[in-house]
Amino acid sequence: MNIRRIVLDVDKAVSRPTLIEITNAIEAVPGVQGLNLTVTEIDIETVGTNVTIEGEGLDYDALVKAIESTGAVVHSIDQIVAGEKIIEMVSRKR
């Protein structure tokens, strides 16, 4: 499967790793062409982030290994885009 975009829910401790350390680890994974790491919430001990990664032939297991090597934790996959082109989500009216 050619994963072209993956959005992950990632948590880290407040003090370590830094956002830069997580970004560097993800960027080093083969196939990664770009990423966006956004802080979504902060509490006393943890920082919640959404990580959007785009590229060609992204390897989910390699991405998780890179993130966890920094001390951060992947909680869930929130989106996967695969195939020959990226299809943006279309909002449905209900």
NORNORJO-V638541 format. One line per field, one symbol per residue. phi: phi as a letter, one per 20 degrees, with the letter a starting at -180 (. if undefined). psi: psi as a letter, one per 30 degrees, with the letter a starting at -180 (. if undefined). burial: + if it has 24 or more other C-alpha atoms within 12 Angstrom, else -. A space follows every 50 residues. Layout:
BEGIN
phi=???
psi=???
burial=???
END
This chain:
BEGIN
phi=.efdbbddecdbfgebfffffffffffffgnfdabcdcfdaccfdccecd ddccrclfdgfffffffffeoeceeaeeacdcoebedffdfeed
psi=kjkfkkkkjkklleeklleeeeeeeeffkkfkfllkjkkflkaeflkklk jkklakhkjeeeeeeeefffflkkelkfkkklaflkkkkkkkk.
burial=--++++++++++----+-+--++-+++-+--+--+++---------++++ ++++++++++--++-+++-+++++-----++-------------
END
